Amino acid sequence: MKNLDHYPKSIKKAVRYIKQDATKEQLEEIRRLIDYAIQRRNLKLE
């Protein structure tokens, strides 16, 4: 994975939260939210 230094602070914090504090249920919900946001953005860019 690329170094996180060039990403916004909010992304760094989210990744840190996922690595350290998120429960299994929270991980699944985060995955759904991120996948949805990425799909929407990809459609917008096409």
C-alpha distance matrix in Angstrom:
0.0 3.8 6.6 8.5 11.7 12.4 12.4 15.7 16.8 17.3 13.7 12.9 16.0 15.2 11.9 14.1 16.8 15.0 13.9 17.4 20.2 19.8 22.2 21.8 23.8 21.9 18.6 20.4 21.9 18.7 17.2 20.4 20.4 16.9 17.7 21.0 19.9 17.5 20.4 22.8 20.9 20.5 24.2 25.1 23.3 25.1
3.8 0.0 3.8 6.3 8.7 9.1 9.9 13.5 15.0 16.1 12.8 12.0 15.5 15.4 12.6 14.6 17.7 16.6 15.7 18.9 21.7 21.6 24.4 24.3 26.1 23.8 20.8 22.7 23.7 20.2 19.1 22.1 21.5 17.9 19.0 22.0 20.3 17.9 21.0 23.0 20.5 20.3 24.1 24.5 22.5 24.6
6.6 3.8 0.0 3.8 5.6 7.2 8.5 11.9 12.8 14.6 11.8 10.1 13.7 14.4 11.8 13.1 16.6 16.2 15.1 17.8 20.7 21.2 24.4 24.9 26.7 24.1 21.5 23.9 24.5 20.9 20.5 23.6 22.6 19.2 20.9 23.7 21.7 19.8 23.2 24.8 22.3 22.6 26.4 26.3 24.5 27.0
8.5 6.3 3.8 0.0 3.8 5.6 5.5 8.4 9.1 10.8 8.2 6.5 10.2 11.2 9.1 10.6 13.9 14.0 13.5 16.0 18.5 19.0 22.4 23.2 24.7 21.8 19.5 22.0 22.2 18.5 18.6 21.5 20.1 16.9 19.2 21.7 19.4 18.0 21.6 22.9 20.4 21.3 25.0 24.7 23.2 26.1
11.7 8.7 5.6 3.8 0.0 3.8 5.6 8.0 8.7 11.6 10.0 8.1 11.6 13.5 12.1 12.9 16.2 17.0 16.6 18.5 20.9 21.8 25.4 26.5 27.9 24.8 22.8 25.4 25.3 21.5 21.9 24.7 22.9 19.8 22.3 24.4 21.7 20.5 24.2 25.0 22.3 23.4 26.9 26.1 24.5 27.6
12.4 9.1 7.2 5.6 3.8 0.0 3.8 6.8 9.1 11.6 10.0 9.6 13.1 14.4 13.5 15.1 18.0 18.6 18.7 21.0 23.0 23.4 26.9 27.8 28.8 25.6 23.6 25.8 25.4 21.6 21.8 24.2 22.2 18.9 21.1 22.9 20.0 18.6 22.2 22.7 19.6 20.7 24.2 23.1 21.3 24.4
12.4 9.9 8.5 5.5 5.6 3.8 0.0 3.8 6.6 8.2 6.4 7.0 10.3 11.2 10.8 12.9 15.3 15.8 16.6 18.8 20.5 20.5 24.0 24.9 25.6 22.3 20.5 22.6 21.9 18.1 18.6 20.8 18.6 15.5 18.0 19.6 16.6 15.6 19.3 19.7 16.9 18.4 21.8 20.8 19.6 22.8
15.7 13.5 11.9 8.4 8.0 6.8 3.8 0.0 3.8 5.4 5.5 6.7 8.9 10.2 11.2 12.8 14.6 15.8 17.1 18.8 19.8 20.0 23.6 24.9 25.2 21.6 20.5 22.6 21.4 17.7 18.8 20.7 18.0 15.5 18.5 19.6 16.3 16.2 19.9 19.7 17.1 19.3 22.4 21.0 20.3 23.8
16.8 15.0 12.8 9.1 8.7 9.1 6.6 3.8 0.0 3.8 5.5 5.1 6.2 8.6 10.0 10.6 12.3 14.3 15.4 16.4 17.4 18.1 21.8 23.6 24.0 20.4 19.6 22.2 21.0 17.4 19.1 21.2 18.5 16.5 19.8 21.0 18.0 18.4 22.2 22.0 19.9 22.3 25.2 24.0 23.6 27.1
17.3 16.1 14.6 10.8 11.6 11.6 8.2 5.4 3.8 0.0 3.8 5.5 5.1 6.1 8.7 9.9 10.5 12.3 14.3 15.3 15.6 15.7 19.2 21.0 20.9 17.2 16.7 19.1 17.5 14.0 16.1 17.9 15.0 13.4 17.0 17.9 15.1 16.0 19.6 19.4 17.7 20.4 23.1 22.0 22.2 25.6
13.7 12.8 11.8 8.2 10.0 10.0 6.4 5.5 5.5 3.8 0.0 3.8 5.4 5.0 6.2 8.5 9.8 10.5 12.3 14.2 15.0 14.7 18.2 19.4 19.8 16.3 15.0 17.3 16.3 12.5 13.8 16.1 13.7 11.3 14.6 16.2 13.6 13.7 17.5 17.9 16.2 18.3 21.4 20.8 20.6 23.8
12.9 12.0 10.1 6.5 8.1 9.6 7.0 6.7 5.1 5.5 3.8 0.0 3.8 5.5 5.3 6.2 8.6 10.0 10.7 12.2 13.8 14.4 18.0 19.6 20.6 17.2 15.8 18.7 18.2 14.5 15.8 18.6 16.6 14.3 17.5 19.4 17.1 17.1 20.9 21.5 19.8 21.6 24.9 24.4 23.9 27.0
16.0 15.5 13.7 10.2 11.6 13.1 10.3 8.9 6.2 5.1 5.4 3.8 0.0 3.8 5.5 5.1 6.1 8.6 9.9 10.5 11.2 12.0 15.8 17.9 18.6 15.1 14.5 17.6 16.7 13.3 15.5 18.1 16.0 14.4 18.0 19.6 17.6 18.2 21.9 22.3 21.1 23.3 26.2 25.7 25.8 29.0
15.2 15.4 14.4 11.2 13.5 14.4 11.2 10.2 8.6 6.1 5.0 5.5 3.8 0.0 3.8 5.4 5.1 6.2 8.6 10.0 10.2 9.8 13.4 15.0 15.5 11.9 11.0 13.9 13.0 9.6 11.7 14.3 12.4 10.9 14.5 16.2 14.5 15.3 18.8 19.5 18.6 20.8 23.6 23.5 23.8 26.8
11.9 12.6 11.8 9.1 12.1 13.5 10.8 11.2 10.0 8.7 6.2 5.3 5.5 3.8 0.0 3.8 5.4 5.1 6.2 8.6 10.1 10.0 13.4 14.6 15.9 12.8 10.9 14.0 14.1 10.6 11.8 15.0 13.9 11.8 14.8 17.2 15.9 15.8 19.3 20.6 19.6 21.2 24.3 24.6 24.4 27.1
14.1 14.6 13.1 10.6 12.9 15.1 12.9 12.8 10.6 9.9 8.5 6.2 5.1 5.4 3.8 0.0 3.8 5.5 5.1 6.1 8.0 9.4 13.0 15.0 16.6 13.6 12.4 15.9 16.1 13.0 14.6 17.9 16.8 15.2 18.3 20.6 19.3 19.5 23.0 24.2 23.2 24.9 28.0 28.1 28.0 30.8
16.8 17.7 16.6 13.9 16.2 18.0 15.3 14.6 12.3 10.5 9.8 8.6 6.1 5.1 5.4 3.8 0.0 3.8 5.5 5.3 5.3 6.1 9.9 12.3 13.5 10.3 9.9 13.5 13.3 10.7 13.0 16.0 14.9 14.1 17.4 19.3 18.4 19.3 22.5 23.5 23.1 25.1 27.8 28.1 28.5 31.2
15.0 16.6 16.2 14.0 17.0 18.6 15.8 15.8 14.3 12.3 10.5 10.0 8.6 6.2 5.1 5.5 3.8 0.0 3.8 5.7 6.1 5.1 8.4 9.7 11.4 8.6 7.0 10.6 11.2 8.6 10.2 13.5 13.2 12.2 14.9 17.4 17.0 17.5 20.4 22.0 21.8 23.3 26.1 26.8 27.2 29.6
13.9 15.7 15.1 13.5 16.6 18.7 16.6 17.1 15.4 14.3 12.3 10.7 9.9 8.6 6.2 5.1 5.5 3.8 0.0 3.8 6.4 7.1 9.8 11.2 13.7 11.6 9.7 13.3 14.6 12.2 13.1 16.7 16.7 15.3 17.7 20.5 20.2 20.2 23.2 25.0 24.5 25.7 28.7 29.6 29.5 31.9
17.4 18.9 17.8 16.0 18.5 21.0 18.8 18.8 16.4 15.3 14.2 12.2 10.5 10.0 8.6 6.1 5.3 5.7 3.8 0.0 3.8 6.4 9.1 11.6 14.0 11.9 11.1 14.9 15.9 13.9 15.6 18.9 18.7 17.9 20.6 23.0 22.6 23.1 26.1 27.7 27.3 28.8 31.7 32.3 32.5 35.0
20.2 21.7 20.7 18.5 20.9 23.0 20.5 19.8 17.4 15.6 15.0 13.8 11.2 10.2 10.1 8.0 5.3 6.1 6.4 3.8 0.0 3.8 6.6 9.8 11.5 9.4 9.7 13.4 13.8 12.5 14.8 17.6 17.4 17.3 20.1 22.1 22.0 23.0 25.8 27.1 27.2 29.0 31.5 32.1 32.8 35.3
19.8 21.6 21.2 19.0 21.8 23.4 20.5 20.0 18.1 15.7 14.7 14.4 12.0 9.8 10.0 9.4 6.1 5.1 7.1 6.4 3.8 0.0 3.8 6.6 8.0 5.7 6.1 9.6 10.2 9.2 11.5 14.1 14.2 14.6 17.1 19.0 19.3 20.5 22.9 24.3 24.8 26.5 28.8 29.7 30.6 32.9
22.2 24.4 24.4 22.4 25.4 26.9 24.0 23.6 21.8 19.2 18.2 18.0 15.8 13.4 13.4 13.0 9.9 8.4 9.8 9.1 6.6 3.8 0.0 3.8 5.4 5.1 6.2 8.8 9.9 10.3 12.2 14.4 15.2 16.1 18.1 19.9 20.9 22.1 24.1 25.7 26.6 28.1 30.2 31.4 32.5 34.5
21.8 24.3 24.9 23.2 26.5 27.8 24.9 24.9 23.6 21.0 19.4 19.6 17.9 15.0 14.6 15.0 12.3 9.7 11.2 11.6 9.8 6.6 3.8 0.0 3.8 5.4 5.1 6.5 8.8 9.9 10.6 12.7 14.5 15.3 16.5 18.6 20.1 21.0 22.6 24.6 25.8 26.9 28.8 30.5 31.5 33.1
23.8 26.1 26.7 24.7 27.9 28.8 25.6 25.2 24.0 20.9 19.8 20.6 18.6 15.5 15.9 16.6 13.5 11.4 13.7 14.0 11.5 8.0 5.4 3.8 0.0 3.8 5.4 5.2 6.4 8.7 9.9 10.9 12.6 14.4 15.5 16.9 18.6 20.1 21.4 23.0 24.6 25.9 27.5 29.1 30.6 32.1
21.9 23.8 24.1 21.8 24.8 25.6 22.3 21.6 20.4 17.2 16.3 17.2 15.1 11.9 12.8 13.6 10.3 8.6 11.6 11.9 9.4 5.7 5.1 5.4 3.8 0.0 3.8 5.4 5.1 6.0 8.4 9.9 10.5 12.0 14.0 15.3 16.4 18.1 19.8 21.1 22.4 24.1 25.8 27.0 28.4 30.4
18.6 20.8 21.5 19.5 22.8 23.6 20.5 20.5 19.6 16.7 15.0 15.8 14.5 11.0 10.9 12.4 9.9 7.0 9.7 11.1 9.7 6.1 6.2 5.1 5.4 3.8 0.0 3.8 5.5 5.1 6.0 8.7 9.9 10.4 12.0 14.1 15.2 16.2 18.1 19.9 20.9 22.1 24.2 25.6 26.7 28.5
20.4 22.7 23.9 22.0 25.4 25.8 22.6 22.6 22.2 19.1 17.3 18.7 17.6 13.9 14.0 15.9 13.5 10.6 13.3 14.9 13.4 9.6 8.8 6.5 5.2 5.4 3.8 0.0 3.8 5.5 5.0 6.3 8.7 10.0 10.5 12.3 14.3 15.3 16.5 18.4 20.0 21.0 22.7 24.5 25.8 27.2
21.9 23.7 24.5 22.2 25.3 25.4 21.9 21.4 21.0 17.5 16.3 18.2 16.7 13.0 14.1 16.1 13.3 11.2 14.6 15.9 13.8 10.2 9.9 8.8 6.4 5.1 5.5 3.8 0.0 3.8 5.4 5.2 6.3 8.6 9.9 10.7 12.4 14.3 15.4 16.7 18.4 20.0 21.4 22.8 24.5 26.2
18.7 20.2 20.9 18.5 21.5 21.6 18.1 17.7 17.4 14.0 12.5 14.5 13.3 9.6 10.6 13.0 10.7 8.6 12.2 13.9 12.5 9.2 10.3 9.9 8.7 6.0 5.1 5.5 3.8 0.0 3.8 5.5 5.1 6.0 8.4 9.9 10.5 12.1 14.1 15.4 16.4 18.1 20.0 21.1 22.4 24.5
17.2 19.1 20.5 18.6 21.9 21.8 18.6 18.8 19.1 16.1 13.8 15.8 15.5 11.7 11.8 14.6 13.0 10.2 13.1 15.6 14.8 11.5 12.2 10.6 9.9 8.4 6.0 5.0 5.4 3.8 0.0 3.8 5.5 5.2 6.0 8.5 9.9 10.5 12.1 14.2 15.3 16.3 18.3 19.9 21.0 22.6
20.4 22.1 23.6 21.5 24.7 24.2 20.8 20.7 21.2 17.9 16.1 18.6 18.1 14.3 15.0 17.9 16.0 13.5 16.7 18.9 17.6 14.1 14.4 12.7 10.9 9.9 8.7 6.3 5.2 5.5 3.8 0.0 3.8 5.6 5.2 6.1 8.6 9.9 10.5 12.2 14.2 15.3 16.6 18.4 20.0 21.4
20.4 21.5 22.6 20.1 22.9 22.2 18.6 18.0 18.5 15.0 13.7 16.6 16.0 12.4 13.9 16.8 14.9 13.2 16.7 18.7 17.4 14.2 15.2 14.5 12.6 10.5 9.9 8.7 6.3 5.1 5.5 3.8 0.0 3.8 5.5 5.2 6.2 8.6 10.0 10.7 12.3 14.3 15.6 16.7 18.5 20.4
16.9 17.9 19.2 16.9 19.8 18.9 15.5 15.5 16.5 13.4 11.3 14.3 14.4 10.9 11.8 15.2 14.1 12.2 15.3 17.9 17.3 14.6 16.1 15.3 14.4 12.0 10.4 10.0 8.6 6.0 5.2 5.6 3.8 0.0 3.8 5.4 5.1 6.1 8.5 9.9 10.5 12.2 14.3 15.3 16.4 18.5
17.7 19.0 20.9 19.2 22.3 21.1 18.0 18.5 19.8 17.0 14.6 17.5 18.0 14.5 14.8 18.3 17.4 14.9 17.7 20.6 20.1 17.1 18.1 16.5 15.5 14.0 12.0 10.5 9.9 8.4 6.0 5.2 5.5 3.8 0.0 3.8 5.5 5.2 6.1 8.6 9.9 10.5 12.3 14.3 15.4 16.7
21.0 22.0 23.7 21.7 24.4 22.9 19.6 19.6 21.0 17.9 16.2 19.4 19.6 16.2 17.2 20.6 19.3 17.4 20.5 23.0 22.1 19.0 19.9 18.6 16.9 15.3 14.1 12.3 10.7 9.9 8.5 6.1 5.2 5.4 3.8 0.0 3.8 5.5 5.2 6.2 8.6 9.9 10.7 12.4 14.4 15.7
19.9 20.3 21.7 19.4 21.7 20.0 16.6 16.3 18.0 15.1 13.6 17.1 17.6 14.5 15.9 19.3 18.4 17.0 20.2 22.6 22.0 19.3 20.9 20.1 18.6 16.4 15.2 14.3 12.4 10.5 9.9 8.6 6.2 5.1 5.5 3.8 0.0 3.8 5.5 5.2 6.2 8.6 10.0 10.6 12.4 14.5
17.5 17.9 19.8 18.0 20.5 18.6 15.6 16.2 18.4 16.0 13.7 17.1 18.2 15.3 15.8 19.5 19.3 17.5 20.2 23.1 23.0 20.5 22.1 21.0 20.1 18.1 16.2 15.3 14.3 12.1 10.5 9.9 8.6 6.1 5.2 5.5 3.8 0.0 3.8 5.4 5.1 6.1 8.6 9.8 10.5 12.4
20.4 21.0 23.2 21.6 24.2 22.2 19.3 19.9 22.2 19.6 17.5 20.9 21.9 18.8 19.3 23.0 22.5 20.4 23.2 26.1 25.8 22.9 24.1 22.6 21.4 19.8 18.1 16.5 15.4 14.1 12.1 10.5 10.0 8.5 6.1 5.2 5.5 3.8 0.0 3.8 5.5 5.1 6.3 8.7 10.0 10.8
22.8 23.0 24.8 22.9 25.0 22.7 19.7 19.7 22.0 19.4 17.9 21.5 22.3 19.5 20.6 24.2 23.5 22.0 25.0 27.7 27.1 24.3 25.7 24.6 23.0 21.1 19.9 18.4 16.7 15.4 14.2 12.2 10.7 9.9 8.6 6.2 5.2 5.4 3.8 0.0 3.8 5.5 5.2 6.3 8.8 10.2
20.9 20.5 22.3 20.4 22.3 19.6 16.9 17.1 19.9 17.7 16.2 19.8 21.1 18.6 19.6 23.2 23.1 21.8 24.5 27.3 27.2 24.8 26.6 25.8 24.6 22.4 20.9 20.0 18.4 16.4 15.3 14.2 12.3 10.5 9.9 8.6 6.2 5.1 5.5 3.8 0.0 3.8 5.4 5.0 6.2 8.8
20.5 20.3 22.6 21.3 23.4 20.7 18.4 19.3 22.3 20.4 18.3 21.6 23.3 20.8 21.2 24.9 25.1 23.3 25.7 28.8 29.0 26.5 28.1 26.9 25.9 24.1 22.1 21.0 20.0 18.1 16.3 15.3 14.3 12.2 10.5 9.9 8.6 6.1 5.1 5.5 3.8 0.0 3.8 5.4 5.1 6.4
24.2 24.1 26.4 25.0 26.9 24.2 21.8 22.4 25.2 23.1 21.4 24.9 26.2 23.6 24.3 28.0 27.8 26.1 28.7 31.7 31.5 28.8 30.2 28.8 27.5 25.8 24.2 22.7 21.4 20.0 18.3 16.6 15.6 14.3 12.3 10.7 10.0 8.6 6.3 5.2 5.4 3.8 0.0 3.8 5.4 5.3
25.1 24.5 26.3 24.7 26.1 23.1 20.8 21.0 24.0 22.0 20.8 24.4 25.7 23.5 24.6 28.1 28.1 26.8 29.6 32.3 32.1 29.7 31.4 30.5 29.1 27.0 25.6 24.5 22.8 21.1 19.9 18.4 16.7 15.3 14.3 12.4 10.6 9.8 8.7 6.3 5.0 5.4 3.8 0.0 3.8 5.6
23.3 22.5 24.5 23.2 24.5 21.3 19.6 20.3 23.6 22.2 20.6 23.9 25.8 23.8 24.4 28.0 28.5 27.2 29.5 32.5 32.8 30.6 32.5 31.5 30.6 28.4 26.7 25.8 24.5 22.4 21.0 20.0 18.5 16.4 15.4 14.4 12.4 10.5 10.0 8.8 6.2 5.1 5.4 3.8 0.0 3.8
25.1 24.6 27.0 26.1 27.6 24.4 22.8 23.8 27.1 25.6 23.8 27.0 29.0 26.8 27.1 30.8 31.2 29.6 31.9 35.0 35.3 32.9 34.5 33.1 32.1 30.4 28.5 27.2 26.2 24.5 22.6 21.4 20.4 18.5 16.7 15.7 14.5 12.4 10.8 10.2 8.8 6.4 5.3 5.6 3.8 0.0
